[in-house]
């Protein structure tokens, strides 16, 4: 007879810390948020935090890593279901963000965390890994959607770099001036590009 699990697994603990950290970062700012506050918001002790992460920076890197991993799974699943580029864009636009990880629900927090980590030069290689993973995903989406449209792929890796720079740019603009930068600005731009030159991305 198997025993019921009464203690949370490491994955459960990390998920709760990710959710709590996102709330605390948005309320207090990333720099001001303490490990004690994050742990308490998750319902854990400081010791429980340190049993999973050595520092706040390590927690942030883990959150960024999990966000990229979830984004890859989610976008590839959408791409498999929506072969037409216009349908794929519409699926992205109507996607329920409430079911996503904290950074998927809050693109602005995602951008803030990237900028926070980028301040430390020694941490930038960690960001580079996530950037390369995002570029690889977008390149695959570009290549697949162009093939589905009957067009031969033209340097999808470079197209991915352009599209990600566009996405990050819109996120930064929304952070600075949300009144003139709607939340769907990037997807609107991609729709315009797709109609103009047949390029599509996530």
C-alpha positions as CSV (number, residue, x, y, z in Angstrom):
1,X,0.0,0.0,0.0
2,X,1.6,3.3,-1.1
3,X,1.9,6.2,1.2
4,X,0.3,9.5,0.3
5,X,2.8,12.3,-0.4
6,X,2.5,14.9,2.4
7,X,5.5,17.1,1.6
8,X,5.7,19.2,-1.6
9,X,8.1,18.1,-4.3
10,X,10.9,20.4,-5.4
11,X,8.9,21.2,-8.5
12,X,5.9,22.2,-6.4
13,X,8.1,24.4,-4.2
14,X,9.8,26.1,-7.2
15,X,6.4,26.8,-8.8
16,X,5.2,28.4,-5.5
17,X,8.4,30.5,-5.3
18,X,8.1,31.6,-8.9
19,X,4.5,32.7,-8.4
20,X,5.3,34.5,-5.1
21,X,8.5,36.1,-6.5
22,X,6.5,37.5,-9.5
23,X,3.9,39.1,-7.1
24,X,6.6,40.5,-4.9
25,X,8.7,41.8,-7.8
26,X,5.7,43.6,-9.2
27,X,4.7,45.1,-5.9
28,X,8.1,46.1,-4.6
29,X,10.5,46.1,-7.6
30,X,13.0,43.4,-8.3
31,X,15.9,45.2,-6.6
32,X,14.0,45.9,-3.4
33,X,12.5,42.5,-3.0
34,X,14.2,40.4,-0.3
35,X,14.5,36.6,-0.2
36,X,12.7,36.6,3.2
37,X,9.7,38.4,1.6
38,X,9.6,36.1,-1.3
39,X,9.8,33.0,0.9
40,X,7.1,34.3,3.2
41,X,4.8,35.2,0.3
42,X,5.2,31.6,-0.9
43,X,4.4,30.2,2.6
44,X,8.0,29.0,3.2
45,X,10.9,29.7,5.5
46,X,14.1,31.3,4.4
47,X,15.7,27.9,4.8
48,X,13.3,26.4,2.3
49,X,14.2,29.1,-0.2
50,X,17.9,28.3,0.2
51,X,17.3,24.6,-0.2
52,X,16.2,25.3,-3.8
53,X,18.2,28.5,-4.8
54,X,21.4,30.0,-3.6
55,X,20.4,33.6,-4.3
56,X,17.7,35.8,-5.7
57,X,19.7,36.0,-9.0
58,X,19.6,32.2,-9.3
59,X,15.8,32.3,-8.7
60,X,15.4,34.8,-11.5
61,X,17.5,32.8,-13.9
62,X,15.4,29.7,-13.1
63,X,12.2,31.7,-13.7
64,X,13.5,32.9,-17.1
65,X,14.5,29.3,-18.0
66,X,11.1,27.9,-17.1
67,X,9.4,30.7,-19.1
68,X,11.4,29.9,-22.2
69,X,10.8,26.1,-21.8
70,X,7.0,26.7,-21.4
71,X,7.0,29.1,-24.4
72,X,8.7,26.6,-26.6
73,X,6.2,23.8,-25.7
74,X,3.2,26.2,-26.0
75,X,4.2,27.7,-29.4
76,X,5.1,24.4,-31.0
77,X,1.8,23.0,-29.9
78,X,0.0,26.0,-31.5
79,X,2.0,25.6,-34.6
80,X,1.0,22.0,-34.9
81,X,-2.7,22.9,-34.6
82,X,-2.7,26.0,-36.8
83,X,-0.9,25.5,-40.2
84,X,-2.1,28.7,-41.8
85,X,0.0,31.7,-40.8
86,X,-3.0,34.0,-40.2
87,X,-4.6,31.3,-38.0
88,X,-1.4,30.9,-36.0
89,X,-1.2,34.7,-35.4
90,X,-4.9,34.8,-34.3
91,X,-4.3,31.8,-32.0
92,X,-1.5,33.7,-30.4
93,X,-3.6,36.8,-30.0
94,X,-6.5,34.9,-28.4
95,X,-4.3,32.7,-26.2
96,X,-5.4,32.6,-22.5
97,X,-2.5,34.1,-20.6
98,X,-4.0,33.2,-17.2
99,X,-2.9,29.6,-17.8
100,X,0.7,30.6,-18.4
101,X,3.7,30.9,-16.1
102,X,4.1,34.3,-14.3
103,X,6.3,35.8,-17.0
104,X,3.9,34.6,-19.7
105,X,1.1,36.5,-17.9
106,X,3.3,39.6,-17.5
107,X,5.5,40.3,-20.5
108,X,6.6,43.6,-18.8
109,X,7.9,41.8,-15.8
110,X,9.7,39.4,-18.1
111,X,11.4,42.4,-19.7
112,X,12.3,43.9,-16.3
113,X,13.8,40.7,-15.2
114,X,16.0,40.4,-18.3
115,X,17.2,44.0,-17.8
116,X,17.9,43.3,-14.1
117,X,20.0,40.2,-14.9
118,X,21.8,41.9,-17.8
119,X,23.2,44.5,-15.3
120,X,25.6,41.8,-14.1
121,X,28.0,41.0,-16.8
122,X,28.8,37.5,-15.4
123,X,25.1,36.6,-15.7
124,X,24.8,37.6,-19.4
125,X,25.9,34.2,-20.7
126,X,22.8,32.8,-18.9
127,X,20.6,35.3,-20.8
128,X,22.4,34.4,-24.1
129,X,21.4,30.8,-23.7
130,X,17.7,31.8,-23.4
131,X,18.0,34.2,-26.3
132,X,19.4,31.5,-28.5
133,X,16.7,29.1,-27.5
134,X,14.0,31.7,-28.3
135,X,15.7,32.4,-31.7
136,X,15.7,28.7,-32.5
137,X,12.0,28.4,-31.7
138,X,11.1,31.5,-33.8
139,X,13.3,30.3,-36.7
140,X,11.4,27.0,-36.7
141,X,8.1,28.8,-36.7
142,X,9.2,31.1,-39.5
143,X,10.4,28.1,-41.6
144,X,7.3,26.0,-41.0
145,X,4.8,28.8,-41.7
146,X,6.6,29.8,-44.8
147,X,6.5,26.3,-46.1
148,X,2.8,26.0,-45.2
149,X,2.3,29.2,-47.3
150,X,4.0,27.7,-50.2
151,X,7.1,30.0,-50.0
152,X,10.7,28.8,-49.7
153,X,12.3,29.7,-46.4
154,X,14.8,32.5,-46.7
155,X,17.3,32.6,-43.8
156,X,14.8,31.8,-41.0
157,X,17.6,32.3,-38.4
158,X,18.0,36.0,-39.4
159,X,14.3,36.5,-39.6
160,X,14.0,35.1,-36.1
161,X,16.6,37.6,-34.8
162,X,14.7,40.5,-36.4
163,X,11.4,39.4,-35.0
164,X,12.7,38.9,-31.5
165,X,14.3,42.3,-31.6
166,X,10.9,43.7,-32.7
167,X,9.1,41.9,-29.9
168,X,11.5,43.1,-27.2
169,X,11.4,46.6,-28.6
170,X,7.6,46.7,-28.3
171,X,7.8,45.3,-24.7
172,X,10.3,48.0,-23.8
173,X,8.1,50.7,-25.4
174,X,5.1,49.4,-23.5
175,X,7.0,49.6,-20.3
176,X,7.9,53.2,-21.0
177,X,4.7,54.4,-22.6
178,X,1.8,52.0,-22.3
179,X,-0.8,54.6,-23.5
180,X,0.6,54.6,-27.0
181,X,1.8,51.0,-27.1
182,X,-1.1,48.5,-26.9
183,X,-0.5,45.1,-25.5
184,X,-1.0,43.5,-28.9
185,X,1.4,45.8,-30.7
186,X,3.9,43.1,-31.6
187,X,1.2,40.7,-33.0
188,X,-0.4,43.6,-35.0
189,X,3.0,44.3,-36.5
190,X,3.6,40.7,-37.3
191,X,0.2,40.5,-39.0
192,X,1.1,43.6,-41.1
193,X,4.5,42.0,-42.0
194,X,2.9,38.7,-42.9
195,X,0.4,40.4,-45.2
196,X,3.2,42.5,-46.7
197,X,6.0,40.0,-47.2
198,X,4.8,36.6,-45.9
199,X,6.8,36.5,-42.8
200,X,5.2,35.3,-39.5
201,X,6.4,34.6,-36.0
202,X,5.4,34.0,-32.4
